[in-house]
Amino acid sequence: MKTEDLEATGTISQYKAENAIHGQDRDVAKYWTKGQIRIGLIGLENQTQNDPDIALRVISYDGAAYRNELNQGKDRYPVATLVLYFGTDRRWGQKSRSLRNVVGTPDKEFAHFFNNYRANIFEIAWLSDETVAKFKSDFRIVADYFVQMRKNHAYVPSKEEITHVEEVLNLLSAVSGDRRFEITQNETMKGKVNKMEDWLTKALDKATAKGIEEGIEKGMKTGLDKGMARSLVRCVDSLMKNEGYSKERACNVLDATVEEYEEAKKLLSEIAFAI
C-alpha cells in the first residue's frame, strides 16, 4: 500500500437511539484505491487509555460503513479498523479486545450463532526496536517517541528529517498531551524545524516538562480525559465553523452536552496555562 493510494473520506456517521439522531466520529478514515477501483476502507482510532468497550465502538463504526455501501447500491469492499494504542504505563491486555469480553460467553446453544468481533489493537509503545526500524514513513518517528517514553520516561530524538512535519507534530500533540508539539508548528510553517532534534532544542527542556506534567495531572482531576476533551472541542468547533451549527446543535450531534463542551474547554485551557 502506498500513500498515493489512500483517499481521505468523511469520519462522521449517524445512528438513531431513543428517538434521537446521534453522531459518531472516527479519528481517521481512508479509502484504499487502485486507479478507479476502491479496494477497501481503513479506519484508524487513536487510544491513550484502555477502552473495555472498544469492540462495540469498532463494530458500530464498521457497521455504519457497510450500511453506507448498502445505501449506495454500487461497490462492495471490505472495511477494517486499526486501533493504535499509545499508552506507556501498561499494556492493553487480552481481555478487552473482542466482543465476547464485553457481552460475556454465550450459552452453548447460542454460541454457534455468535460472531465474536475482534478489535485490531496495536500497542505502539511496546513495539520492539527492530519493528520500529522497519517503518518507512514518518510514523517511525512517532513510534520511536512512545517506545522511548515507555522505556526511559525521556526522549532522545534522532537526526532523521520529518517529511510531513505538521502532521507528525499534530499527532504527537494529540496523543501525548504535550501542547508544545502543537505550539512549535509556527516554526514548522516557516520551514525552520524539520528534525525532531531541532524541535527538542527549541521546545523541550526538563524544567518546563515537570510543570506540564503537574498541569495535566491537575486538569485530569476534573474527571474528563484530556484526549477526549480535545476531540470534543475540535469536533464541536468544526461543526459550528464549517456547518453553521449552533453550539447546542453541534453538541447534540456528537451526543454531548453544552456543559461537557465547556468543561472540556476549561480543562484544555488549564493544560495550556501549565505550559
C-alpha positions as CSV (number, residue, x, y, z in Angstrom):
1,M,0.0,0.0,0.0
2,K,1.3,3.4,-1.0
3,T,0.5,6.9,0.4
4,E,-0.9,7.9,-3.0
5,D,-3.3,5.0,-2.9
6,L,-5.1,6.4,0.1
7,E,-8.0,8.9,-0.3
8,A,-9.5,10.7,2.7
9,T,-13.2,10.3,3.4
10,G,-15.7,11.5,5.9
11,T,-15.3,10.3,9.5
12,I,-18.8,11.1,10.9
13,S,-21.7,8.7,10.8
14,Q,-25.1,8.8,12.5
15,Y,-27.4,6.4,14.3
16,K,-30.8,6.6,15.9
17,A,-31.3,5.8,19.5
18,E,-34.1,6.7,21.9
19,N,-35.9,8.6,19.1
20,A,-32.9,10.9,18.6
21,I,-30.1,11.1,16.0
22,H,-26.6,10.7,17.4
23,G,-23.3,11.2,15.7
24,Q,-20.2,9.1,16.0
25,D,-16.8,10.2,14.7
26,R,-13.8,8.1,13.7
27,D,-10.4,9.6,14.2
28,V,-9.3,8.8,10.6
29,A,-10.9,7.2,7.6
30,K,-9.2,6.5,4.3
31,Y,-10.3,4.7,1.1
32,W,-7.7,2.4,-0.3
33,T,-7.9,2.7,-4.1
34,K,-6.1,1.4,-7.2
35,G,-6.9,3.8,-10.1
36,Q,-10.7,3.9,-10.2
37,I,-11.1,0.7,-8.1
38,R,-11.9,1.0,-4.4
39,I,-10.2,-1.8,-2.6
40,G,-11.3,-1.1,0.9
41,L,-11.9,1.4,3.7
42,I,-9.4,1.7,6.5
43,G,-10.3,3.4,9.8
44,L,-7.8,4.4,12.5
45,E,-8.6,5.0,16.1
46,N,-6.0,6.6,18.4
47,Q,-6.2,5.5,22.1
48,T,-4.2,6.7,25.0
49,Q,-6.1,4.6,27.5
50,N,-7.6,1.1,27.5
51,D,-11.2,1.0,26.5
52,P,-13.0,-2.2,27.5
53,D,-15.8,-1.4,25.1
54,I,-13.5,-0.9,22.1
55,A,-15.1,-3.9,20.2
56,L,-18.5,-2.3,20.5
57,R,-17.2,1.0,19.2
58,V,-15.4,-0.6,16.3
59,I,-18.3,-2.7,15.2
60,S,-20.5,0.3,15.2
61,Y,-18.1,2.3,13.0
62,D,-17.6,-0.6,10.6
63,G,-21.3,-1.3,10.5
64,A,-22.1,2.3,9.6
65,A,-19.6,2.0,6.7
66,Y,-21.2,-1.2,5.4
67,R,-24.6,0.5,5.7
68,N,-23.3,3.3,3.6
69,E,-22.2,0.7,1.0
70,L,-25.7,-0.8,1.1
71,N,-27.4,2.6,0.6
72,Q,-25.1,3.5,-2.3
73,G,-26.1,0.2,-4.0
74,K,-22.8,0.1,-6.0
75,D,-19.4,-1.3,-5.0
76,R,-18.9,-3.7,-2.2
77,Y,-15.5,-3.6,-0.4
78,P,-14.1,-4.6,3.0
79,V,-13.8,-2.3,6.0
80,A,-11.1,-2.6,8.6
81,T,-10.4,-0.6,11.7
82,L,-7.0,-0.4,13.3
83,V,-6.7,0.8,16.9
84,L,-3.4,2.5,17.7
85,Y,-2.7,2.3,21.5
86,F,-0.2,4.9,22.7
87,G,-0.3,4.2,26.4
88,T,3.1,3.8,28.1
89,D,2.1,2.8,31.6
90,R,0.5,-0.5,31.0
91,R,-0.3,-2.8,28.1
92,W,-3.8,-3.1,26.6
93,G,-4.2,-6.7,27.8
94,Q,-6.0,-9.6,26.2
95,K,-9.4,-9.3,28.0
96,S,-10.7,-6.2,26.3
97,R,-10.1,-6.9,22.6
98,S,-13.2,-8.8,21.5
99,L,-17.0,-8.7,21.7
100,R,-17.1,-11.8,23.8
101,N,-15.2,-9.9,26.5
102,V,-17.9,-7.3,26.6
103,V,-21.1,-9.4,26.4
104,G,-19.8,-12.5,28.2
105,T,-19.6,-16.1,26.9
106,P,-22.8,-17.0,25.1
107,D,-24.8,-20.1,26.1
108,K,-23.8,-23.3,24.4
109,E,-27.0,-23.5,22.4
110,F,-26.4,-19.9,21.2
111,A,-22.6,-20.0,20.8
112,H,-22.7,-21.5,17.3
113,F,-24.5,-18.4,16.0
114,F,-22.5,-15.8,17.9
115,N,-19.9,-13.8,15.8
116,N,-17.0,-12.8,18.1
117,Y,-16.0,-9.4,16.6
118,R,-12.4,-8.6,17.5
119,A,-10.6,-5.2,17.5
120,N,-7.2,-4.9,15.9
121,I,-5.1,-3.4,18.7
122,F,-1.5,-2.3,18.0
123,E,0.4,-1.4,21.2
124,I,2.8,1.3,19.8
125,A,4.9,1.9,22.9
126,W,5.6,-1.9,23.2
127,L,6.9,-2.4,19.7
128,S,10.5,-3.8,19.5
129,D,13.3,-1.6,18.2
130,E,13.6,-3.9,15.2
131,T,9.9,-3.4,14.4
132,V,10.1,0.4,14.7
133,A,13.1,0.4,12.4
134,K,11.0,-1.3,9.7
135,F,8.6,1.6,9.3
136,K,9.5,3.6,6.2
137,S,7.2,6.6,6.9
138,D,7.3,9.4,9.4
139,F,5.4,7.0,11.7
140,R,8.7,5.5,12.6
141,I,9.5,8.8,14.5
142,V,6.2,8.7,16.3
143,A,6.6,5.1,17.3
144,D,10.2,5.7,18.5
145,Y,9.0,8.6,20.7
146,F,6.5,6.4,22.6
147,V,8.9,3.4,22.9
148,Q,11.5,5.7,24.4
149,M,9.0,7.3,26.8
150,R,7.9,3.8,28.0
151,K,11.4,2.6,28.5
152,N,13.2,5.7,29.7
153,H,10.5,8.3,30.6
154,A,12.5,10.6,28.4
155,Y,13.1,11.2,24.7
156,V,16.3,11.5,22.8
157,P,15.4,12.4,19.2
158,S,17.1,11.0,16.1
159,K,18.7,13.2,13.4
160,E,16.1,12.0,10.8
161,E,14.2,14.6,8.9
162,I,10.5,14.6,9.0
163,T,8.7,14.5,5.7
164,H,5.2,15.6,7.0
165,V,6.2,17.9,9.8
166,E,2.8,19.4,10.7
167,E,1.1,16.1,10.6
168,V,3.7,14.4,12.9
169,L,3.6,17.3,15.4
170,N,-0.3,17.3,15.4
171,L,-0.4,13.5,16.1
172,L,2.2,13.7,18.9
173,S,0.4,16.7,20.4
174,A,-3.0,14.9,20.4
175,V,-1.8,11.5,21.8
176,S,0.9,12.6,24.2
177,G,-0.9,15.6,25.7
178,D,2.2,17.8,25.3
179,R,0.9,21.0,23.7
180,R,4.3,22.2,22.8
181,F,4.3,19.9,19.8
182,E,1.3,22.0,18.6
183,I,2.8,25.3,19.5
184,T,6.0,24.6,17.6
185,Q,4.1,24.4,14.4
186,N,4.5,28.2,13.9
187,E,8.1,27.4,13.3
188,T,7.4,24.4,11.1
189,M,5.3,26.5,8.8
190,K,8.3,28.7,8.2
191,G,10.4,25.7,7.3
192,K,12.7,26.1,10.3
193,V,12.0,22.9,12.1
194,N,12.3,19.6,10.1
195,K,14.0,17.3,12.5
196,M,12.9,16.0,15.9
197,E,16.4,17.0,17.2
198,D,15.7,20.6,16.1
199,W,12.3,20.5,17.8
200,L,13.7,19.2,21.0
201,T,16.3,22.0,21.1
202,K,13.7,24.7,20.5
203,A,10.8,23.5,22.6
204,L,11.6,20.7,25.0
205,D,13.5,21.4,28.3
206,K,13.4,19.4,31.5
207,A,12.4,22.4,33.6
208,T,9.1,23.0,31.8
209,A,8.4,19.3,31.3
210,K,7.8,18.9,35.0
211,G,5.4,21.9,35.0
212,I,3.4,20.4,32.1
213,E,3.1,17.0,33.9
214,E,1.8,18.8,37.0
215,G,-0.6,20.8,34.9
216,I,-2.0,17.8,33.1
217,E,-2.4,15.9,36.4
218,K,-4.3,18.8,37.9
219,G,-6.6,19.0,34.8
220,M,-7.3,15.3,34.9
221,K,-8.9,15.8,38.3
222,T,-11.9,17.1,36.6
223,G,-12.7,13.6,35.6
224,L,-12.5,14.3,31.8
225,D,-9.8,12.6,29.8
226,K,-7.7,15.3,28.1
227,G,-7.7,13.3,24.8
228,M,-11.5,13.1,24.8
229,A,-11.7,16.8,25.8
230,R,-9.5,17.9,22.8
231,S,-11.5,15.7,20.4
232,L,-14.9,17.0,21.7
233,V,-13.8,20.7,21.4
234,R,-12.4,20.3,17.9
235,C,-15.4,18.5,16.7
236,V,-17.9,21.0,18.1
237,D,-15.9,23.9,16.9
238,S,-15.6,22.4,13.4
239,L,-19.4,21.8,13.2
240,M,-20.0,25.4,14.3
241,K,-17.5,26.9,11.9
242,N,-17.9,24.7,8.8
243,E,-21.6,23.7,9.1
244,G,-23.0,26.8,10.7
245,Y,-24.4,24.7,13.7
246,S,-25.3,26.4,17.0
247,K,-23.3,25.2,20.0
248,E,-26.3,23.3,21.2
249,R,-26.9,21.5,17.9
250,A,-23.3,20.6,17.5
251,C,-23.1,19.1,20.9
252,N,-26.3,17.2,20.3
253,V,-25.0,15.7,17.1
254,L,-21.9,14.5,19.0
255,D,-24.1,13.1,21.8
256,A,-22.6,15.5,24.3
257,T,-24.0,18.4,26.4
258,V,-23.0,22.0,26.3
259,E,-21.8,21.6,29.9
260,E,-19.4,18.8,28.8
261,Y,-18.1,21.0,26.0
262,E,-17.5,24.0,28.3
263,E,-15.8,21.7,30.8
264,A,-13.5,20.3,28.1
265,K,-12.5,23.8,27.0
266,K,-11.8,24.7,30.6
267,L,-9.6,21.6,31.0
268,L,-7.6,22.3,27.8
269,S,-7.0,26.0,28.9
270,E,-5.7,24.8,32.3
271,I,-3.3,22.4,30.5
272,A,-2.2,25.2,28.1
273,F,-1.7,27.5,31.1
274,A,0.6,25.0,32.7
275,I,2.8,25.1,29.6
